[in-house]
Structures are given as structure tokens and as C-alpha cells.
Amino acid sequence: MIFPLPFAGLFVPLHPTMEERIIIGLDAKRIVRNGTGLGSYGRTLVRDLSAFPDLDLRLYAPDKGRDDLRLQVTESEHLSYCYPRGWQPGGKGYWRSRGIVRQLRHDGVQLYHGLSGELPVGISRAGIPSVVTIHDLIFMRHPEYYNKVDVKIYTKKFFATLKEADRIVAISECTRRDICELGDIDESRVDVVYQSCALRFTAEPEARKLWQVRERYDLPDRYVLCVGSIEERKNALLAVKALHWLPDDVTLVLVGRATPYAEQVQAYIYENRLNPRVMMIHDVTDDDLPAFYRMADAFVYPSRYEGFGIPVIEAIRMGLPVVACTGSCLEEAGGPDSLYVDPDDAEGLAQAIRKVLFGADGRQQRIDRSRDYVRRFDNNDAASRFVRIYHELLGLPYGE
């Protein structure tokens, strides 16, 4: 029996039996280990895919990882985690890159999806169709931000994956261009499926929640928010320097994992006596983060290069105007009503932020138009696109 999905206008089997379900294997290493970035992408997509009753999802991870992350994806009759069976020569890394293929065949996996830019070696030879999501090629475009050995490893894996993959998916047009140029492949081989944003960034936090978060983290009355790992590529120092041209009552709140670069940022803060106007917070929970967005004046994302920039979407969904930097995909993520400046122009960044602070002319209209723009990234769209790709690769009918 067939019925239409109202949110996508597509068709899937109604309550299929286990025999009728398509067994999809997915790389779950980042799902159980990474709190943000690739981990968030995987968890959000898998939760959305679980709404399709004709899929039997098997999440393959080298270990159980972090309980708090793994349990964000609830196991069910047709969604389960799978781990290495028995002793693995070469350990967990070998299993994920090669040994997993035998287990996929044993489990009857009909298609494998590499969620973080990698596919196991030999999957094509084993006759298992595969899809890979490639998020960015920053390690090739800007190798200066990476260890030289890591660049060689990542580059080797990238070219090996291109040979294995039946379908290649980029999360943005920017990443698609990088794949085609740096991988020397025709653009017809690469689809673009925009990254989904977690549903928690669509709901209005309750007033009590806002008060609790403000008290818990001692947040200032007026602040500009920046979310993302505090690392050189993400360029948080530019936002700190912009404070020189912003009103004295505006604080910069940096939320993200600290790296050695954070010490450089901290040194500048102390040298310029900006201590009272900058907060670095490294341990914000997923549950509290939407409130950070909701209480801010504006969102700033000064990154020099991104594959997509999901925090831009999160901010817009939570009702914030966005100021970001040129040079990668951020204009694609934020749309024409966000503002963009050169990643080395601190004064320009400050001037743009002034244009979107509370009380600025046209602020609400800018927010409303940006919200309309980011509707193209709504959650179920990404899952629907991937389900269609799965069916196409397997030669199964899907929709009309």
C-alpha cells in the first residue's frame, strides 16, 4: 500500500514488513563521538531518516563513543547501532576503513552512506552501492590550518572515496565547486543536498528557560554572539577587534571548544583591556544553546572558510540578524539580507554589526527576509532528498 508524505509530496510504503524495508548502513563514528559539526549533521539526518518507515537504518560505529551523544539517536525496531564483531586486525581504524565491508555484507546492507566524507576501501568491489556526503575540502583549499601529515592522509582518503562512491553529495554549492576543481571530476557526478538544522533551533525558548540560562552562565544584558570552535580558521579575533568601534555596553560572547588559538585571542583581550567586554564559554549544552541565540542582539560569524556554516542558519532561525565574512559559502548560507565583510576588516565588521543591533533601521525586516530565505534548509527536505537518492541507486521506484 502507498501513501503520500504531506511534507515532501513523495511516496513510501505504509508500515512495511522487515522483509520490505531497505537496509541502509551509515557511518556513525562522528554521531557517537563529535558534539558539534559532523556529529550534529549525522544525528539530525538520521533522526529525520527514521521517519521513513521503509528504511532499516544500521549505524556503524567503531565503539559506543559518548553516551550523551549516542543516546540522542533513539534505537528502535528499524534503527540500531552496530559495532565491530570479534577481534579486528589493525584495530578500530582498520575496521572502519576496510574491515567493515565484510560485516556490511554479512548484515545484508543494501546501500552504505558515508556521512563524513569517507567510504571504506573495497565497498565498490563488494557490490554494495554507496553514497558519500562531503562537507568541505578545507584541508586542500587551506592546508595551513592543518598538520601536514593530516593533510596527506585526508587528501589520500578523498581521492580513494571518489573512486569508491556511486553518488557524491556536497552540502553546499561552494563545496561542490571545490570537489569538482580539486578532485578533477565532472560536476554531473556531484549533487548538492543542503545540511539540515536541528529542530531545537525552531522553537521559542520559554521565558523561564531564558532566565535560567542567563543566570547559569552569567550572561550580560546586551551581547553579540559567535558560535564555533575557537580556532584560527574561524577567526574569532576579528570579532574581538571589532569591539573597538562598538558601543561600550556591547559584549562579545564566544561559545565553542578552545584550541591553542584561543590563547592568542585571550592575549589580545588582556593587552587591550577588553576583559570586561568578552566572554569565552566552552561548555554550553545543546539544550541551552538556543537560549544563547534568542537573547543576543546579533550573530557574528567571521570564519575565513567553511563548507556551509550551520550556525548561520541556527541564528537566523532563532530570529537574529547575521554578519559574516566573504570568501567561502557563508553568503550561500545566510542569503542576501545578511551582511558580509572581508575577513581582515575589523572596522568594517563593526560597522556592519552596528547596522543590525537592536534599534537599527530595517533590523526586523532583515530578520524576516532571512527567515524566509533559510526555509530552503528545512529538516525533512534533506532526508527526503537522500531517500530519493537511495531509491535511485537501488533501482527502486520512489514518487512520481
C-alpha positions as CSV (number, residue, x, y, z in Angstrom):
1,M,0.0,0.0,0.0
2,I,1.2,3.5,-0.8
3,F,0.5,6.8,0.8
4,P,1.8,10.4,0.2
5,L,4.0,12.2,2.7
6,P,2.5,15.7,3.1
7,F,5.7,17.5,3.8
8,A,7.5,16.2,0.7
9,G,4.9,15.1,-1.8
10,L,6.7,11.8,-2.1
11,F,5.6,8.2,-1.7
12,V,6.8,5.4,0.6
13,P,5.4,2.1,1.7
14,L,2.9,2.2,4.6
15,H,4.1,0.0,7.6
16,P,6.3,-2.2,5.5
17,T,7.4,-5.6,6.9
18,M,11.1,-6.2,7.9
19,E,11.4,-8.0,4.5
20,E,10.2,-5.0,2.6
21,R,12.5,-2.5,4.3
22,I,15.7,-1.3,2.6
23,I,18.7,-1.9,4.8
24,I,20.8,1.2,4.9
25,G,24.2,1.3,6.6
26,L,25.5,4.6,7.8
27,D,28.9,5.7,9.1
28,A,28.2,6.6,12.8
29,K,31.7,7.3,14.2
30,R,31.0,11.1,14.3
31,I,27.5,10.6,15.6
32,V,28.8,8.9,18.8
33,R,32.0,11.0,19.2
34,N,31.5,14.6,17.9
35,G,29.4,17.0,19.9
36,T,29.1,19.5,17.0
37,G,29.9,19.7,13.3
38,L,29.9,16.3,11.7
39,G,28.3,14.8,14.7
40,S,25.3,17.2,14.7
41,Y,24.9,16.6,10.9
42,G,24.8,12.9,11.3
43,R,22.4,12.9,14.3
44,T,20.0,15.3,12.7
45,L,19.9,13.5,9.4
46,V,19.5,10.0,11.0
47,R,16.6,11.3,13.2
48,D,14.9,12.7,10.0
49,L,15.6,9.5,8.0
50,S,14.0,7.4,10.8
51,A,10.6,9.0,9.9
52,F,10.6,6.9,6.7
53,P,9.1,3.6,7.5
54,D,10.6,1.7,4.5
55,L,14.2,2.2,5.8
56,D,16.0,-0.1,8.2
57,L,18.9,2.0,9.4
58,R,22.1,0.4,10.7
59,L,24.5,2.9,12.4
60,Y,28.1,1.5,12.2
61,A,30.5,2.9,14.8
62,P,33.9,1.6,15.9
63,D,32.7,1.9,19.6
64,K,29.9,3.3,21.7
65,G,31.6,6.7,22.0
66,R,29.9,9.2,24.3
67,D,26.7,8.1,26.0
68,D,25.3,11.7,25.9
69,L,25.7,11.8,22.1
70,R,24.8,8.2,21.2
71,L,21.5,8.4,23.1
72,Q,20.4,11.5,21.2
73,V,19.5,9.0,18.5
74,T,16.9,6.6,19.9
75,E,17.2,3.0,18.8
76,S,14.0,1.3,17.6
77,E,12.7,-1.7,15.6
78,H,14.3,-0.2,12.4
79,L,17.2,1.9,13.8
80,S,20.1,0.2,15.6
81,Y,23.8,0.7,16.3
82,C,26.3,-1.8,15.0
83,Y,29.9,-2.3,16.4
84,P,32.9,-4.4,15.3
85,R,32.4,-8.1,15.9
86,G,35.3,-10.0,17.4
87,W,39.0,-9.3,17.1
88,Q,39.9,-6.8,14.4
89,P,43.4,-6.9,12.8
90,G,44.7,-3.3,12.8
91,G,42.1,-2.2,15.4
92,K,39.1,0.1,15.1
93,G,40.7,2.3,12.5
94,Y,41.3,-0.6,10.1
95,W,37.7,-1.9,10.7
96,R,36.2,1.4,9.8
97,S,38.4,1.9,6.7
98,R,38.4,-1.7,5.4
99,G,37.2,-4.5,7.7
100,I,33.6,-3.1,7.9
101,V,32.9,-4.3,4.3
102,R,32.7,-7.9,5.4
103,Q,30.3,-7.0,8.2
104,L,28.1,-5.0,5.9
105,R,27.8,-8.0,3.5
106,H,27.1,-10.3,6.4
107,D,24.3,-7.9,7.7
108,G,22.7,-7.7,4.3
109,V,23.2,-4.0,3.9
110,Q,21.9,-2.9,0.5
111,L,23.4,0.6,0.5
112,Y,26.1,2.4,2.6
113,H,26.2,6.1,3.3
114,G,29.4,7.7,4.4
115,L,28.3,10.7,6.4
116,S,31.6,12.3,7.0
117,G,33.5,12.3,3.6
118,E,34.8,8.8,3.7
119,L,33.9,5.3,2.4
120,P,35.6,2.0,3.3
121,V,38.1,0.7,0.8
122,G,36.6,-2.2,-1.2
123,I,33.0,-1.4,-0.9
124,S,32.5,-0.9,-4.6
125,R,34.3,-4.3,-5.3
126,A,32.0,-5.9,-2.8
127,G,29.0,-4.9,-4.8
128,I,27.5,-2.5,-2.2
129,P,26.2,0.8,-3.7
130,S,27.4,3.8,-1.8
131,V,26.7,7.5,-1.2
132,V,29.2,9.9,0.4
133,T,28.5,13.3,1.9
134,I,31.5,15.6,1.6
135,H,31.3,18.6,3.9
136,D,34.3,20.6,2.9
137,L,37.8,20.4,1.4
138,I,39.4,23.0,3.7
139,F,42.4,20.7,4.2
140,M,43.1,21.1,0.5
141,R,42.0,24.7,0.0
142,H,43.7,25.9,3.1
143,P,46.3,23.3,4.3
144,E,47.9,26.0,6.5
145,Y,45.3,25.3,9.1
146,Y,46.2,21.6,9.4
147,N,49.1,19.3,10.4
148,K,51.0,18.3,7.2
149,V,50.6,14.6,7.9
150,D,46.9,15.0,8.4
151,V,46.6,16.9,5.1
152,K,48.3,13.9,3.3
153,I,46.0,11.4,5.0
154,Y,42.8,13.4,4.3
155,T,43.8,14.0,0.7
156,K,44.5,10.3,0.1
157,K,41.2,9.4,1.6
158,F,39.4,12.0,-0.5
159,F,40.7,10.6,-3.8
160,A,40.1,7.0,-2.7
161,T,36.5,7.9,-1.8
162,L,35.9,9.5,-5.2
163,K,36.8,6.1,-6.8
164,E,34.5,4.1,-4.5
165,A,31.4,6.3,-4.5
166,D,28.4,5.7,-6.7
167,R,26.9,9.1,-5.7
168,I,28.7,12.1,-4.2
169,V,26.8,14.7,-2.2
170,A,28.1,18.2,-1.3
171,I,26.5,20.2,1.5
172,S,26.8,23.5,-0.5
173,E,27.5,24.8,-3.9
174,C,30.8,26.1,-2.6
175,T,31.8,22.5,-1.6
176,R,30.6,21.2,-4.9
177,R,32.8,23.6,-6.8
178,D,35.8,22.6,-4.6
179,I,35.1,18.8,-5.1
180,C,35.0,19.3,-8.9
181,E,38.0,21.5,-9.1
182,L,40.3,19.8,-6.6
183,G,39.1,16.3,-7.4
184,D,39.1,16.9,-11.2
185,I,35.7,15.4,-11.7
186,D,32.7,16.4,-13.7
187,E,30.0,18.4,-11.8
188,S,27.3,15.9,-13.0
189,R,28.7,13.4,-10.5
190,V,28.0,15.7,-7.6
191,D,24.6,16.5,-6.1
192,V,24.0,19.3,-3.6
193,V,21.9,18.5,-0.6
194,Y,21.9,21.3,2.0
195,Q,22.5,20.5,5.6
196,S,19.6,20.3,8.0
197,C,19.3,22.4,11.1
198,A,18.3,20.7,14.3
199,L,14.7,21.2,15.3
200,R,15.6,22.8,18.7
201,F,16.5,25.9,16.7
202,T,12.9,26.4,15.5
203,A,11.1,26.6,18.9
204,E,10.8,29.7,21.0
205,P,12.5,29.0,24.4
206,E,10.2,29.6,27.4
207,A,10.8,32.7,29.5
208,R,11.8,30.6,32.4
209,K,14.5,28.8,30.3
210,L,15.9,32.1,29.1
211,W,16.2,33.4,32.7
212,Q,17.8,30.1,33.8
213,V,20.4,30.2,31.1
214,R,21.2,33.9,31.7
215,E,21.8,33.1,35.4
216,R,23.7,29.9,34.8
217,Y,26.2,31.5,32.5
218,D,26.1,35.0,33.9
219,L,25.3,36.4,30.5
220,P,25.4,40.2,30.1
221,D,22.3,42.3,29.2
222,R,23.5,43.1,25.7
223,Y,25.8,40.9,23.6
224,V,26.8,39.8,20.2
225,L,27.1,36.1,19.8
226,C,29.7,34.0,18.0
227,V,29.3,30.2,18.0
228,G,32.0,27.8,16.8
229,S,35.4,26.2,17.8
230,I,37.8,29.0,18.8
231,E,40.4,28.1,16.2
232,E,42.5,30.2,13.7
233,R,40.3,29.4,10.7
234,K,37.2,30.6,12.4
235,N,38.9,34.0,13.0
236,A,37.3,35.0,16.4
237,L,40.0,37.6,16.9
238,L,38.4,39.7,14.2
239,A,35.2,39.9,16.3
240,V,37.2,40.9,19.3
241,K,39.0,43.7,17.4
242,A,35.6,45.0,16.2
243,L,34.7,45.9,19.8
244,H,36.9,49.0,19.5
245,W,34.2,50.5,17.2
246,L,31.1,49.2,19.0
247,P,29.2,50.8,21.9
248,D,30.8,50.2,25.3
249,D,27.7,48.3,26.6
250,V,28.0,45.6,23.9
251,T,29.8,42.4,25.0
252,L,31.1,39.7,22.7
253,V,30.1,36.1,23.8
254,L,32.3,33.4,22.2
255,V,30.8,29.9,22.5
256,G,32.9,26.9,21.4
257,R,35.7,24.5,22.0
258,A,39.0,26.1,22.8
259,T,42.2,25.4,20.8
260,P,45.7,26.9,21.2
261,Y,44.4,29.8,19.1
262,A,42.2,30.8,22.0
263,E,45.3,31.7,23.9
264,Q,46.2,34.2,21.2
265,V,42.7,35.7,21.4
266,Q,42.9,35.9,25.1
267,A,46.3,37.7,25.0
268,Y,44.8,40.3,22.7
269,I,41.9,40.8,25.1
270,Y,44.2,41.4,28.0
271,E,46.6,43.6,26.1
272,N,43.8,45.9,25.0
273,R,41.9,45.8,28.3
274,L,38.8,44.3,26.8
275,N,38.4,41.7,29.6
276,P,35.0,43.1,30.7
277,R,33.6,43.0,27.2
278,V,34.5,39.4,26.1
279,M,33.2,36.1,27.4
280,M,34.6,32.8,26.3
281,I,32.3,29.8,27.2
282,H,33.4,26.3,26.3
283,D,30.8,24.1,27.8
284,V,27.3,25.1,26.6
285,T,24.9,22.2,26.4
286,D,22.8,21.5,23.3
287,D,19.7,22.2,25.3
288,D,21.0,25.7,26.4
289,L,22.4,26.9,23.1
290,P,19.0,28.1,21.6
291,A,18.6,30.5,24.5
292,F,22.0,32.0,23.8
293,Y,20.8,32.8,20.3
294,R,17.5,34.1,21.5
295,M,18.9,36.6,24.0
296,A,21.6,38.1,21.7
297,D,21.4,41.4,19.8
298,A,23.1,39.9,16.7
299,F,25.2,36.9,15.5
300,V,28.7,37.3,14.0
301,Y,30.5,34.5,12.1
302,P,33.9,35.8,11.0
303,S,35.2,32.5,9.6
304,R,37.7,32.6,6.8
305,Y,36.4,29.4,5.2
306,E,33.5,27.0,5.8
307,G,31.9,24.1,3.9
308,F,28.5,25.5,4.8
309,G,28.2,27.3,8.2
310,I,25.3,25.8,10.0
311,P,25.5,28.3,12.9
312,V,24.4,31.0,10.5
313,I,21.2,29.0,9.8
314,E,20.7,28.4,13.5
315,A,21.0,32.1,14.3
316,I,18.6,33.2,11.6
317,R,16.0,30.6,12.7
318,M,16.2,31.9,16.2
319,G,15.5,35.4,15.0
320,L,18.9,37.0,14.8
321,P,20.4,39.2,12.1
322,V,23.8,37.8,10.9
323,V,27.1,39.4,10.0
324,A,29.6,37.0,8.4
325,C,32.7,37.1,6.2
326,T,33.2,36.7,2.5
327,G,35.4,34.1,0.8
328,S,33.6,30.8,1.1
329,C,30.0,29.7,1.4
330,L,28.6,32.0,4.0
331,E,26.7,34.2,1.6
332,E,25.0,31.0,0.4
333,A,24.0,30.0,3.9
334,G,22.9,33.5,5.1
335,G,21.3,34.8,2.0
336,P,21.1,38.4,0.6
337,D,19.8,40.1,3.7
338,S,22.7,39.1,6.0
339,L,25.8,41.3,5.9
340,Y,29.3,40.3,4.8
341,V,32.7,41.8,5.2
342,D,36.3,41.0,4.4
343,P,37.8,38.5,7.0
344,D,40.6,41.0,7.8
345,D,38.4,44.2,8.1
346,A,37.7,44.7,11.8
347,E,36.3,48.2,11.4
348,G,34.1,47.0,8.6
349,L,32.8,44.2,10.8
350,A,32.0,46.7,13.5
351,Q,30.1,49.0,11.1
352,A,28.1,46.0,9.8
353,I,27.2,44.9,13.4
354,R,26.1,48.5,14.2
355,K,23.6,48.2,11.3
356,V,21.8,45.2,12.9
357,L,21.9,45.9,16.6
358,F,18.6,46.5,18.4
359,G,17.1,49.8,17.3
360,A,18.8,49.9,13.9
361,D,16.6,50.8,10.9
362,G,15.3,47.9,9.0
363,R,16.6,45.3,11.5
364,Q,13.3,43.3,11.8
365,Q,12.7,43.4,8.0
366,R,16.2,42.0,7.5
367,I,15.4,39.2,10.0
368,D,12.1,38.4,8.4
369,R,13.5,38.2,4.9
370,S,16.4,36.0,6.1
371,R,14.0,33.6,7.8
372,D,12.1,33.3,4.5
373,Y,15.4,32.5,2.8
374,V,16.5,29.7,5.1
375,R,13.3,27.8,4.8
376,R,15.0,26.1,1.9
377,F,17.1,24.3,4.5
378,D,14.2,22.8,6.5
379,N,14.9,19.5,8.1
380,N,12.8,16.9,6.2
381,D,14.0,18.2,2.8
382,A,17.5,16.8,3.3
383,A,16.1,13.4,4.4
384,S,13.7,13.3,1.5
385,R,16.5,14.1,-1.0
386,F,18.7,11.3,0.4
387,V,15.8,8.8,0.4
388,R,15.2,9.6,-3.2
389,I,19.0,9.0,-3.9
390,Y,18.9,5.7,-2.1
391,H,16.0,4.5,-4.2
392,E,17.6,5.7,-7.4
393,L,20.8,3.8,-6.7
394,L,18.9,0.7,-5.9
395,G,16.7,0.9,-8.9
396,L,13.6,1.2,-6.8
397,P,10.5,3.3,-7.6
398,Y,10.1,6.4,-5.5
399,G,7.5,9.2,-6.1
400,E,6.2,10.2,-9.4
